[in-house]
Amino acid sequence: MRGKKSLTKSDFLMSYRNTRWTENEKALLDLLYLGGCSEIDAILPFSKKDNDSTIINEDITPTLSPKDPAFPAWWEEHKAEWEAD
């Protein structure tokens, strides 16, 4: 992974709107497991010795759903990043 950012399970339980989106830790871990394959290189397994934390690739760009009411303003601010080249 090029850029790295350490996150805990608690960080993943919160949505980008800072609301808890699940109480089901198993569902969360199942979802995160999908990003752990070497072809994607998005997230490393959680480490018990490092306070249940993981490393996420900082090259992953967070986005909003086009159905989100905040999307139009977000898109105006970020569309150049997506339309470049």
PyMOL Python script that loads the backbone (N, CA, C, O; Angstrom):
from pymol import cmd

cmd.read_pdbstr("""\
ATOM      1  N   MET A   1       0.836  -1.186   0.000  1.00  0.00           N
ATOM      2  CA  MET A   1       0.000   0.000   0.000  1.00  0.00           C
ATOM      3  C   MET A   1       0.875   1.241   0.000  1.00  0.00           C
ATOM      4  O   MET A   1       1.853   1.324   0.743  1.00  0.00           O
ATOM      5  N   ARG A   2       0.525   2.183  -0.819  1.00  0.00           N
ATOM      6  CA  ARG A   2       1.300   3.434  -0.852  1.00  0.00           C
ATOM      7  C   ARG A   2       0.983   4.282   0.359  1.00  0.00           C
ATOM      8  O   ARG A   2       1.734   4.248   1.334  1.00  0.00           O
ATOM      9  N   GLY A   3      -0.086   5.034   0.339  1.00  0.00           N
ATOM     10  CA  GLY A   3      -0.468   5.833   1.495  1.00  0.00           C
ATOM     11  C   GLY A   3      -1.231   4.969   2.475  1.00  0.00           C
ATOM     12  O   GLY A   3      -1.998   4.098   2.063  1.00  0.00           O
ATOM     13  N   LYS A   4      -1.033   5.194   3.784  1.00  0.00           N
ATOM     14  CA  LYS A   4      -1.696   4.350   4.769  1.00  0.00           C
ATOM     15  C   LYS A   4      -2.333   5.198   5.854  1.00  0.00           C
ATOM     16  O   LYS A   4      -1.802   6.244   6.229  1.00  0.00           O
ATOM     17  N   LYS A   5      -3.457   4.751   6.351  1.00  0.00           N
ATOM     18  CA  LYS A   5      -4.147   5.406   7.452  1.00  0.00           C
ATOM     19  C   LYS A   5      -4.666   4.315   8.381  1.00  0.00           C
ATOM     20  O   LYS A   5      -5.323   3.376   7.932  1.00  0.00           O
ATOM     21  N   SER A   6      -4.373   4.433   9.678  1.00  0.00           N
ATOM     22  CA  SER A   6      -4.800   3.443  10.650  1.00  0.00           C
ATOM     23  C   SER A   6      -6.206   3.777  11.154  1.00  0.00           C
ATOM     24  O   SER A   6      -6.484   4.913  11.540  1.00  0.00           O
ATOM     25  N   LEU A   7      -7.083   2.775  11.145  1.00  0.00           N
ATOM     26  CA  LEU A   7      -8.462   2.929  11.608  1.00  0.00           C
ATOM     27  C   LEU A   7      -8.834   1.758  12.502  1.00  0.00           C
ATOM     28  O   LEU A   7      -8.287   0.665  12.363  1.00  0.00           O
ATOM     29  N   THR A   8      -9.768   1.989  13.423  1.00  0.00           N
ATOM     30  CA  THR A   8     -10.274   0.924  14.294  1.00  0.00           C
ATOM     31  C   THR A   8     -11.648   0.473  13.804  1.00  0.00           C
ATOM     32  O   THR A   8     -12.251   1.102  12.934  1.00  0.00           O
ATOM     33  N   LYS A   9     -12.130  -0.626  14.379  1.00  0.00           N
ATOM     34  CA  LYS A   9     -13.480  -1.097  14.025  1.00  0.00           C
ATOM     35  C   LYS A   9     -14.517  -0.012  14.321  1.00  0.00           C
ATOM     36  O   LYS A   9     -15.469   0.168  13.562  1.00  0.00           O
ATOM     37  N   SER A  10     -14.330   0.692  15.404  1.00  0.00           N
ATOM     38  CA  SER A  10     -15.273   1.763  15.768  1.00  0.00           C
ATOM     39  C   SER A  10     -15.366   2.815  14.677  1.00  0.00           C
ATOM     40  O   SER A  10     -16.445   3.352  14.426  1.00  0.00           O
ATOM     41  N   ASP A  11     -14.241   3.119  14.020  1.00  0.00           N
ATOM     42  CA  ASP A  11     -14.256   4.100  12.929  1.00  0.00           C
ATOM     43  C   ASP A  11     -15.170   3.648  11.791  1.00  0.00           C
ATOM     44  O   ASP A  11     -15.839   4.469  11.164  1.00  0.00           O
ATOM     45  N   PHE A  12     -15.195   2.351  11.530  1.00  0.00           N
ATOM     46  CA  PHE A  12     -16.006   1.827  10.433  1.00  0.00           C
ATOM     47  C   PHE A  12     -17.483   1.721  10.781  1.00  0.00           C
ATOM     48  O   PHE A  12     -18.316   1.588   9.885  1.00  0.00           O
ATOM     49  N   LEU A  13     -17.822   1.778  12.058  1.00  0.00           N
ATOM     50  CA  LEU A  13     -19.223   1.692  12.463  1.00  0.00           C
ATOM     51  C   LEU A  13     -19.972   3.005  12.232  1.00  0.00           C
ATOM     52  O   LEU A  13     -21.201   3.030  12.291  1.00  0.00           O
ATOM     53  N   MET A  14     -19.256   4.082  11.972  1.00  0.00           N
ATOM     54  CA  MET A  14     -19.871   5.393  11.787  1.00  0.00           C
ATOM     55  C   MET A  14     -19.954   5.735  10.296  1.00  0.00           C
ATOM     56  O   MET A  14     -19.014   5.481   9.544  1.00  0.00           O
ATOM     57  N   SER A  15     -21.059   6.299   9.884  1.00  0.00           N
ATOM     58  CA  SER A  15     -21.211   6.724   8.494  1.00  0.00           C
ATOM     59  C   SER A  15     -20.520   8.072   8.289  1.00  0.00           C
ATOM     60  O   SER A  15     -20.066   8.698   9.247  1.00  0.00           O
ATOM     61  N   TYR A  16     -20.447   8.506   7.053  1.00  0.00           N
ATOM     62  CA  TYR A  16     -19.830   9.797   6.769  1.00  0.00           C
ATOM     63  C   TYR A  16     -20.649  10.944   7.351  1.00  0.00           C
ATOM     64  O   TYR A  16     -20.155  12.067   7.455  1.00  0.00           O
ATOM     65  N   ARG A  17     -21.884  10.674   7.726  1.00  0.00           N
ATOM     66  CA  ARG A  17     -22.717  11.690   8.379  1.00  0.00           C
ATOM     67  C   ARG A  17     -22.605  11.605   9.904  1.00  0.00           C
ATOM     68  O   ARG A  17     -23.374  12.234  10.631  1.00  0.00           O
ATOM     69  N   ASN A  18     -21.641  10.824  10.368  1.00  0.00           N
ATOM     70  CA  ASN A  18     -21.341  10.653  11.780  1.00  0.00           C
ATOM     71  C   ASN A  18     -22.499  10.025  12.563  1.00  0.00           C
ATOM     72  O   ASN A  18     -22.744  10.369  13.719  1.00  0.00           O
ATOM     73  N   THR A  19     -23.199   9.103  11.912  1.00  0.00           N
ATOM     74  CA  THR A  19     -24.239   8.324  12.579  1.00  0.00           C
ATOM     75  C   THR A  19     -23.831   6.857  12.518  1.00  0.00           C
ATOM     76  O   THR A  19     -23.185   6.426  11.563  1.00  0.00           O
ATOM     77  N   ARG A  20     -24.198   6.112  13.513  1.00  0.00           N
ATOM     78  CA  ARG A  20     -23.866   4.682  13.550  1.00  0.00           C
ATOM     79  C   ARG A  20     -24.767   3.954  12.554  1.00  0.00           C
ATOM     80  O   ARG A  20     -25.990   4.043  12.655  1.00  0.00           O
ATOM     81  N   TRP A  21     -24.184   3.240  11.603  1.00  0.00           N
ATOM     82  CA  TRP A  21     -24.987   2.607  10.567  1.00  0.00           C
ATOM     83  C   TRP A  21     -25.249   1.132  10.830  1.00  0.00           C
ATOM     84  O   TRP A  21     -26.074   0.527  10.145  1.00  0.00           O
ATOM     85  N   THR A  22     -24.562   0.532  11.814  1.00  0.00           N
ATOM     86  CA  THR A  22     -24.857  -0.855  12.173  1.00  0.00           C
ATOM     87  C   THR A  22     -24.429  -1.135  13.608  1.00  0.00           C
ATOM     88  O   THR A  22     -23.496  -0.519  14.122  1.00  0.00           O
ATOM     89  N   GLU A  23     -25.115  -2.061  14.237  1.00  0.00           N
ATOM     90  CA  GLU A  23     -24.728  -2.565  15.558  1.00  0.00           C
ATOM     91  C   GLU A  23     -24.119  -3.961  15.409  1.00  0.00           C
ATOM     92  O   GLU A  23     -23.618  -4.535  16.376  1.00  0.00           O
ATOM     93  N   ASN A  24     -24.169  -4.491  14.205  1.00  0.00           N
ATOM     94  CA  ASN A  24     -23.756  -5.860  13.930  1.00  0.00           C
ATOM     95  C   ASN A  24     -22.286  -5.897  13.506  1.00  0.00           C
ATOM     96  O   ASN A  24     -21.960  -5.639  12.347  1.00  0.00           O
ATOM     97  N   GLU A  25     -21.400  -6.222  14.462  1.00  0.00           N
ATOM     98  CA  GLU A  25     -19.968  -6.231  14.167  1.00  0.00           C
ATOM     99  C   GLU A  25     -19.610  -7.304  13.142  1.00  0.00           C
ATOM    100  O   GLU A  25     -18.713  -7.099  12.323  1.00  0.00           O
ATOM    101  N   LYS A  26     -20.298  -8.443  13.176  1.00  0.00           N
ATOM    102  CA  LYS A  26     -20.001  -9.489  12.196  1.00  0.00           C
ATOM    103  C   LYS A  26     -20.300  -9.007  10.775  1.00  0.00           C
ATOM    104  O   LYS A  26     -19.509  -9.248   9.863  1.00  0.00           O
ATOM    105  N   ALA A  27     -21.418  -8.340  10.581  1.00  0.00           N
ATOM    106  CA  ALA A  27     -21.747  -7.810   9.256  1.00  0.00           C
ATOM    107  C   ALA A  27     -20.688  -6.806   8.817  1.00  0.00           C
ATOM    108  O   ALA A  27     -20.286  -6.791   7.654  1.00  0.00           O
ATOM    109  N   LEU A  28     -20.244  -5.978   9.737  1.00  0.00           N
ATOM    110  CA  LEU A  28     -19.191  -5.008   9.419  1.00  0.00           C
ATOM    111  C   LEU A  28     -17.922  -5.717   8.974  1.00  0.00           C
ATOM    112  O   LEU A  28     -17.337  -5.362   7.950  1.00  0.00           O
ATOM    113  N   LEU A  29     -17.492  -6.721   9.738  1.00  0.00           N
ATOM    114  CA  LEU A  29     -16.262  -7.433   9.394  1.00  0.00           C
ATOM    115  C   LEU A  29     -16.404  -8.194   8.083  1.00  0.00           C
ATOM    116  O   LEU A  29     -15.447  -8.279   7.312  1.00  0.00           O
ATOM    117  N   ASP A  30     -17.586  -8.750   7.818  1.00  0.00           N
ATOM    118  CA  ASP A  30     -17.819  -9.422   6.536  1.00  0.00           C
ATOM    119  C   ASP A  30     -17.672  -8.432   5.379  1.00  0.00           C
ATOM    120  O   ASP A  30     -17.061  -8.748   4.359  1.00  0.00           O
ATOM    121  N   LEU A  31     -18.230  -7.249   5.544  1.00  0.00           N
ATOM    122  CA  LEU A  31     -18.116  -6.220   4.512  1.00  0.00           C
ATOM    123  C   LEU A  31     -16.658  -5.802   4.321  1.00  0.00           C
ATOM    124  O   LEU A  31     -16.190  -5.702   3.187  1.00  0.00           O
ATOM    125  N   LEU A  32     -15.945  -5.559   5.407  1.00  0.00           N
ATOM    126  CA  LEU A  32     -14.541  -5.143   5.317  1.00  0.00           C
ATOM    127  C   LEU A  32     -13.668  -6.235   4.725  1.00  0.00           C
ATOM    128  O   LEU A  32     -12.677  -5.952   4.052  1.00  0.00           O
ATOM    129  N   TYR A  33     -14.038  -7.484   4.978  1.00  0.00           N
ATOM    130  CA  TYR A  33     -13.293  -8.609   4.427  1.00  0.00           C
ATOM    131  C   TYR A  33     -13.243  -8.541   2.896  1.00  0.00           C
ATOM    132  O   TYR A  33     -12.249  -8.930   2.283  1.00  0.00           O
ATOM    133  N   LEU A  34     -14.313  -8.049   2.294  1.00  0.00           N
ATOM    134  CA  LEU A  34     -14.357  -7.937   0.828  1.00  0.00           C
ATOM    135  C   LEU A  34     -13.265  -7.016   0.293  1.00  0.00           C
ATOM    136  O   LEU A  34     -12.782  -7.215  -0.821  1.00  0.00           O
ATOM    137  N   GLY A  35     -12.869  -6.007   1.079  1.00  0.00           N
ATOM    138  CA  GLY A  35     -11.814  -5.086   0.650  1.00  0.00           C
ATOM    139  C   GLY A  35     -10.420  -5.585   0.950  1.00  0.00           C
ATOM    140  O   GLY A  35      -9.439  -4.912   0.633  1.00  0.00           O
ATOM    141  N   GLY A  36     -10.316  -6.768   1.562  1.00  0.00           N
ATOM    142  CA  GLY A  36      -9.017  -7.274   1.982  1.00  0.00           C
ATOM    143  C   GLY A  36      -8.281  -8.125   0.973  1.00  0.00           C
ATOM    144  O   GLY A  36      -7.169  -8.570   1.257  1.00  0.00           O
ATOM    145  N   CYS A  37      -8.852  -8.373  -0.194  1.00  0.00           N
ATOM    146  CA  CYS A  37      -8.152  -9.222  -1.160  1.00  0.00           C
ATOM    147  C   CYS A  37      -6.983  -8.462  -1.778  1.00  0.00           C
ATOM    148  O   CYS A  37      -7.030  -7.240  -1.925  1.00  0.00           O
ATOM    149  N   SER A  38      -5.953  -9.187  -2.132  1.00  0.00           N
ATOM    150  CA  SER A  38      -4.719  -8.562  -2.620  1.00  0.00           C
ATOM    151  C   SER A  38      -4.908  -7.821  -3.942  1.00  0.00           C
ATOM    152  O   SER A  38      -4.152  -6.896  -4.237  1.00  0.00           O
ATOM    153  N   GLU A  39      -5.897  -8.210  -4.738  1.00  0.00           N
ATOM    154  CA  GLU A  39      -6.122  -7.533  -6.017  1.00  0.00           C
ATOM    155  C   GLU A  39      -6.618  -6.098  -5.818  1.00  0.00           C
ATOM    156  O   GLU A  39      -6.325  -5.217  -6.626  1.00  0.00           O
ATOM    157  N   ILE A  40      -7.364  -5.873  -4.744  1.00  0.00           N
ATOM    158  CA  ILE A  40      -7.890  -4.539  -4.463  1.00  0.00           C
ATOM    159  C   ILE A  40      -6.909  -3.728  -3.635  1.00  0.00           C
ATOM    160  O   ILE A  40      -6.763  -2.526  -3.857  1.00  0.00           O
ATOM    161  N   ASP A  41      -6.237  -4.361  -2.689  1.00  0.00           N
ATOM    162  CA  ASP A  41      -5.256  -3.707  -1.830  1.00  0.00           C
ATOM    163  C   ASP A  41      -5.856  -2.499  -1.121  1.00  0.00           C
ATOM    164  O   ASP A  41      -5.235  -1.439  -1.047  1.00  0.00           O
ATOM    165  N   ALA A  42      -7.071  -2.670  -0.601  1.00  0.00           N
ATOM    166  CA  ALA A  42      -7.765  -1.555   0.031  1.00  0.00           C
ATOM    167  C   ALA A  42      -7.590  -1.530   1.540  1.00  0.00           C
ATOM    168  O   ALA A  42      -7.457  -0.457   2.129  1.00  0.00           O
ATOM    169  N   ILE A  43      -7.587  -2.696   2.172  1.00  0.00           N
ATOM    170  CA  ILE A  43      -7.571  -2.756   3.627  1.00  0.00           C
ATOM    171  C   ILE A  43      -6.826  -4.007   4.081  1.00  0.00           C
ATOM    172  O   ILE A  43      -6.934  -5.068   3.464  1.00  0.00           O
ATOM    173  N   LEU A  44      -6.077  -3.868   5.158  1.00  0.00           N
ATOM    174  CA  LEU A  44      -5.367  -5.008   5.745  1.00  0.00           C
ATOM    175  C   LEU A  44      -6.225  -5.634   6.838  1.00  0.00           C
ATOM    176  O   LEU A  44      -7.146  -4.984   7.334  1.00  0.00           O
ATOM    177  N   PRO A  45      -5.949  -6.889   7.231  1.00  0.00           N
ATOM    178  CA  PRO A  45      -6.708  -7.500   8.329  1.00  0.00           C
ATOM    179  C   PRO A  45      -6.528  -6.713   9.629  1.00  0.00           C
ATOM    180  O   PRO A  45      -5.519  -6.033   9.818  1.00  0.00           O
ATOM    181  N   PHE A  46      -7.511  -6.813  10.517  1.00  0.00           N
ATOM    182  CA  PHE A  46      -7.418  -6.146  11.813  1.00  0.00           C
ATOM    183  C   PHE A  46      -6.364  -6.816  12.676  1.00  0.00           C
ATOM    184  O   PHE A  46      -6.179  -8.031  12.614  1.00  0.00           O
ATOM    185  N   SER A  47      -5.680  -6.025  13.473  1.00  0.00           N
ATOM    186  CA  SER A  47      -4.626  -6.521  14.349  1.00  0.00           C
ATOM    187  C   SER A  47      -5.039  -6.358  15.809  1.00  0.00           C
ATOM    188  O   SER A  47      -5.257  -5.239  16.274  1.00  0.00           O
ATOM    189  N   LYS A  48      -5.145  -7.473  16.532  1.00  0.00           N
ATOM    190  CA  LYS A  48      -5.483  -7.427  17.955  1.00  0.00           C
ATOM    191  C   LYS A  48      -4.389  -6.699  18.732  1.00  0.00           C
ATOM    192  O   LYS A  48      -4.695  -5.948  19.658  1.00  0.00           O
ATOM    193  N   LYS A  49      -3.132  -6.903  18.379  1.00  0.00           N
ATOM    194  CA  LYS A  49      -2.040  -6.292  19.134  1.00  0.00           C
ATOM    195  C   LYS A  49      -1.984  -4.773  18.949  1.00  0.00           C
ATOM    196  O   LYS A  49      -1.389  -4.069  19.765  1.00  0.00           O
ATOM    197  N   ASP A  50      -2.595  -4.276  17.892  1.00  0.00           N
ATOM    198  CA  ASP A  50      -2.633  -2.828  17.642  1.00  0.00           C
ATOM    199  C   ASP A  50      -4.007  -2.250  17.935  1.00  0.00           C
ATOM    200  O   ASP A  50      -4.504  -1.408  17.187  1.00  0.00           O
ATOM    201  N   ASN A  51      -4.633  -2.707  19.039  1.00  0.00           N
ATOM    202  CA  ASN A  51      -5.913  -2.161  19.495  1.00  0.00           C
ATOM    203  C   ASN A  51      -7.029  -2.357  18.467  1.00  0.00           C
ATOM    204  O   ASN A  51      -7.811  -1.441  18.211  1.00  0.00           O
ATOM    205  N   ASP A  52      -7.098  -3.551  17.883  1.00  0.00           N
ATOM    206  CA  ASP A  52      -8.130  -3.852  16.878  1.00  0.00           C
ATOM    207  C   ASP A  52      -8.153  -2.825  15.753  1.00  0.00           C
ATOM    208  O   ASP A  52      -9.220  -2.350  15.362  1.00  0.00           O
ATOM    209  N   SER A  53      -6.987  -2.485  15.238  1.00  0.00           N
ATOM    210  CA  SER A  53      -6.930  -1.501  14.159  1.00  0.00           C
ATOM    211  C   SER A  53      -6.510  -2.171  12.859  1.00  0.00           C
ATOM    212  O   SER A  53      -6.046  -3.311  12.847  1.00  0.00           O
ATOM    213  N   THR A  54      -6.680  -1.449  11.784  1.00  0.00           N
ATOM    214  CA  THR A  54      -6.280  -1.901  10.465  1.00  0.00           C
ATOM    215  C   THR A  54      -5.671  -0.722   9.712  1.00  0.00           C
ATOM    216  O   THR A  54      -5.721   0.421  10.168  1.00  0.00           O
ATOM    217  N   ILE A  55      -5.110  -1.014   8.580  1.00  0.00           N
ATOM    218  CA  ILE A  55      -4.555   0.022   7.711  1.00  0.00           C
ATOM    219  C   ILE A  55      -5.405   0.063   6.449  1.00  0.00           C
ATOM    220  O   ILE A  55      -5.686  -0.972   5.844  1.00  0.00           O
ATOM    221  N   ILE A  56      -5.808   1.258   6.061  1.00  0.00           N
ATOM    222  CA  ILE A  56      -6.589   1.434   4.829  1.00  0.00           C
ATOM    223  C   ILE A  56      -5.764   2.261   3.860  1.00  0.00           C
ATOM    224  O   ILE A  56      -5.066   3.191   4.264  1.00  0.00           O
ATOM    225  N   ASN A  57      -5.845   1.924   2.593  1.00  0.00           N
ATOM    226  CA  ASN A  57      -5.095   2.606   1.548  1.00  0.00           C
ATOM    227  C   ASN A  57      -5.644   4.020   1.357  1.00  0.00           C
ATOM    228  O   ASN A  57      -6.827   4.197   1.065  1.00  0.00           O
ATOM    229  N   GLU A  58      -4.789   5.018   1.522  1.00  0.00           N
ATOM    230  CA  GLU A  58      -5.236   6.417   1.381  1.00  0.00           C
ATOM    231  C   GLU A  58      -5.490   6.815  -0.071  1.00  0.00           C
ATOM    232  O   GLU A  58      -6.015   7.897  -0.332  1.00  0.00           O
ATOM    233  N   ASP A  59      -5.121   5.950  -1.017  1.00  0.00           N
ATOM    234  CA  ASP A  59      -5.400   6.240  -2.421  1.00  0.00           C
ATOM    235  C   ASP A  59      -6.872   6.027  -2.763  1.00  0.00           C
ATOM    236  O   ASP A  59      -7.311   6.375  -3.859  1.00  0.00           O
ATOM    237  N   ILE A  60      -7.630   5.461  -1.837  1.00  0.00           N
ATOM    238  CA  ILE A  60      -9.063   5.266  -2.033  1.00  0.00           C
ATOM    239  C   ILE A  60      -9.752   6.606  -1.808  1.00  0.00           C
ATOM    240  O   ILE A  60      -9.594   7.231  -0.760  1.00  0.00           O
ATOM    241  N   THR A  61     -10.508   7.031  -2.792  1.00  0.00           N
ATOM    242  CA  THR A  61     -11.176   8.330  -2.720  1.00  0.00           C
ATOM    243  C   THR A  61     -12.611   8.175  -2.247  1.00  0.00           C
ATOM    244  O   THR A  61     -13.410   7.519  -2.916  1.00  0.00           O
ATOM    245  N   PRO A  62     -12.957   8.768  -1.099  1.00  0.00           N
ATOM    246  CA  PRO A  62     -14.347   8.684  -0.643  1.00  0.00           C
ATOM    247  C   PRO A  62     -15.276   9.475  -1.563  1.00  0.00           C
ATOM    248  O   PRO A  62     -14.906  10.529  -2.078  1.00  0.00           O
ATOM    249  N   THR A  63     -16.466   8.961  -1.758  1.00  0.00           N
ATOM    250  CA  THR A  63     -17.452   9.624  -2.610  1.00  0.00           C
ATOM    251  C   THR A  63     -18.813   9.624  -1.917  1.00  0.00           C
ATOM    252  O   THR A  63     -18.987   9.031  -0.853  1.00  0.00           O
ATOM    253  N   LEU A  64     -19.755  10.291  -2.534  1.00  0.00           N
ATOM    254  CA  LEU A  64     -21.147  10.253  -2.084  1.00  0.00           C
ATOM    255  C   LEU A  64     -21.976   9.586  -3.166  1.00  0.00           C
ATOM    256  O   LEU A  64     -21.611   9.603  -4.342  1.00  0.00           O
ATOM    257  N   SER A  65     -23.073   9.010  -2.767  1.00  0.00           N
ATOM    258  CA  SER A  65     -24.012   8.447  -3.724  1.00  0.00           C
ATOM    259  C   SER A  65     -24.688   9.589  -4.478  1.00  0.00           C
ATOM    260  O   SER A  65     -25.002  10.614  -3.872  1.00  0.00           O
ATOM    261  N   PRO A  66     -24.919   9.441  -5.775  1.00  0.00           N
ATOM    262  CA  PRO A  66     -25.671  10.456  -6.512  1.00  0.00           C
ATOM    263  C   PRO A  66     -27.071  10.672  -5.953  1.00  0.00           C
ATOM    264  O   PRO A  66     -27.683  11.706  -6.220  1.00  0.00           O
ATOM    265  N   LYS A  67     -27.591   9.717  -5.180  1.00  0.00           N
ATOM    266  CA  LYS A  67     -28.913   9.860  -4.568  1.00  0.00           C
ATOM    267  C   LYS A  67     -28.865  10.661  -3.265  1.00  0.00           C
ATOM    268  O   LYS A  67     -29.908  11.046  -2.738  1.00  0.00           O
ATOM    269  N   ASP A  68     -27.665  10.913  -2.748  1.00  0.00           N
ATOM    270  CA  ASP A  68     -27.520  11.682  -1.504  1.00  0.00           C
ATOM    271  C   ASP A  68     -27.843  13.141  -1.784  1.00  0.00           C
ATOM    272  O   ASP A  68     -27.360  13.690  -2.775  1.00  0.00           O
ATOM    273  N   PRO A  69     -28.647  13.790  -0.940  1.00  0.00           N
ATOM    274  CA  PRO A  69     -28.970  15.199  -1.163  1.00  0.00           C
ATOM    275  C   PRO A  69     -27.736  16.107  -1.179  1.00  0.00           C
ATOM    276  O   PRO A  69     -27.772  17.187  -1.770  1.00  0.00           O
ATOM    277  N   ALA A  70     -26.660  15.683  -0.543  1.00  0.00           N
ATOM    278  CA  ALA A  70     -25.440  16.493  -0.520  1.00  0.00           C
ATOM    279  C   ALA A  70     -24.564  16.272  -1.760  1.00  0.00           C
ATOM    280  O   ALA A  70     -23.544  16.941  -1.923  1.00  0.00           O
ATOM    281  N   PHE A  71     -24.959  15.336  -2.635  1.00  0.00           N
ATOM    282  CA  PHE A  71     -24.129  15.003  -3.789  1.00  0.00           C
ATOM    283  C   PHE A  71     -23.875  16.178  -4.741  1.00  0.00           C
ATOM    284  O   PHE A  71     -22.723  16.380  -5.123  1.00  0.00           O
ATOM    285  N   PRO A  72     -24.881  16.964  -5.146  1.00  0.00           N
ATOM    286  CA  PRO A  72     -24.606  18.041  -6.108  1.00  0.00           C
ATOM    287  C   PRO A  72     -23.504  19.000  -5.640  1.00  0.00           C
ATOM    288  O   PRO A  72     -22.628  19.362  -6.425  1.00  0.00           O
ATOM    289  N   ALA A  73     -23.543  19.406  -4.388  1.00  0.00           N
ATOM    290  CA  ALA A  73     -22.506  20.314  -3.874  1.00  0.00           C
ATOM    291  C   ALA A  73     -21.163  19.605  -3.814  1.00  0.00           C
ATOM    292  O   ALA A  73     -20.135  20.197  -4.142  1.00  0.00           O
ATOM    293  N   TRP A  74     -21.159  18.345  -3.399  1.00  0.00           N
ATOM    294  CA  TRP A  74     -19.917  17.573  -3.341  1.00  0.00           C
ATOM    295  C   TRP A  74     -19.339  17.427  -4.744  1.00  0.00           C
ATOM    296  O   TRP A  74     -18.137  17.606  -4.941  1.00  0.00           O
ATOM    297  N   TRP A  75     -20.181  17.104  -5.718  1.00  0.00           N
ATOM    298  CA  TRP A  75     -19.720  16.900  -7.088  1.00  0.00           C
ATOM    299  C   TRP A  75     -19.104  18.181  -7.652  1.00  0.00           C
ATOM    300  O   TRP A  75     -18.054  18.126  -8.291  1.00  0.00           O
ATOM    301  N   GLU A  76     -19.730  19.311  -7.430  1.00  0.00           N
ATOM    302  CA  GLU A  76     -19.177  20.583  -7.919  1.00  0.00           C
ATOM    303  C   GLU A  76     -17.786  20.830  -7.351  1.00  0.00           C
ATOM    304  O   GLU A  76     -16.916  21.366  -8.038  1.00  0.00           O
ATOM    305  N   GLU A  77     -17.581  20.445  -6.117  1.00  0.00           N
ATOM    306  CA  GLU A  77     -16.285  20.650  -5.470  1.00  0.00           C
ATOM    307  C   GLU A  77     -15.227  19.652  -5.954  1.00  0.00           C
ATOM    308  O   GLU A  77     -14.040  19.977  -5.975  1.00  0.00           O
ATOM    309  N   HIS A  78     -15.648  18.436  -6.343  1.00  0.00           N
ATOM    310  CA  HIS A  78     -14.692  17.365  -6.633  1.00  0.00           C
ATOM    311  C   HIS A  78     -14.675  16.873  -8.079  1.00  0.00           C
ATOM    312  O   HIS A  78     -13.849  16.023  -8.413  1.00  0.00           O
ATOM    313  N   LYS A  79     -15.546  17.369  -8.943  1.00  0.00           N
ATOM    314  CA  LYS A  79     -15.641  16.771 -10.274  1.00  0.00           C
ATOM    315  C   LYS A  79     -14.362  16.876 -11.090  1.00  0.00           C
ATOM    316  O   LYS A  79     -14.106  16.022 -11.938  1.00  0.00           O
ATOM    317  N   ALA A  80     -13.558  17.896 -10.856  1.00  0.00           N
ATOM    318  CA  ALA A  80     -12.298  18.021 -11.603  1.00  0.00           C
ATOM    319  C   ALA A  80     -11.365  16.852 -11.312  1.00  0.00           C
ATOM    320  O   ALA A  80     -10.602  16.436 -12.183  1.00  0.00           O
ATOM    321  N   GLU A  81     -11.421  16.325 -10.103  1.00  0.00           N
ATOM    322  CA  GLU A  81     -10.587  15.169  -9.740  1.00  0.00           C
ATOM    323  C   GLU A  81     -10.984  13.934 -10.555  1.00  0.00           C
ATOM    324  O   GLU A  81     -10.134  13.100 -10.868  1.00  0.00           O
ATOM    325  N   TRP A  82     -12.266  13.816 -10.899  1.00  0.00           N
ATOM    326  CA  TRP A  82     -12.776  12.640 -11.587  1.00  0.00           C
ATOM    327  C   TRP A  82     -12.743  12.795 -13.097  1.00  0.00           C
ATOM    328  O   TRP A  82     -12.674  11.801 -13.820  1.00  0.00           O
ATOM    329  N   GLU A  83     -12.791  14.030 -13.584  1.00  0.00           N
ATOM    330  CA  GLU A  83     -12.828  14.255 -15.024  1.00  0.00           C
ATOM    331  C   GLU A  83     -11.453  14.526 -15.618  1.00  0.00           C
ATOM    332  O   GLU A  83     -11.323  14.657 -16.835  1.00  0.00           O
ATOM    333  N   ALA A  84     -10.420  14.612 -14.772  1.00  0.00           N
ATOM    334  CA  ALA A  84      -9.059  14.878 -15.264  1.00  0.00           C
ATOM    335  C   ALA A  84      -8.587  13.712 -16.140  1.00  0.00           C
ATOM    336  O   ALA A  84      -8.870  12.547 -15.860  1.00  0.00           O
ATOM    337  N   ASP A  85      -7.881  14.051 -17.180  1.00  0.00           N
ATOM    338  CA  ASP A  85      -7.307  13.097 -18.145  1.00  0.00           C
ATOM    339  C   ASP A  85      -8.381  12.404 -18.862  1.00  0.00           C
ATOM    340  O   ASP A  85      -8.108  11.561 -19.717  1.00  0.00           O
TER     341      ASP A  85
END
""", "prot")
cmd.dss("prot")
cmd.show_as("cartoon", "prot")
cmd.util.cbc("prot")
cmd.orient("prot")
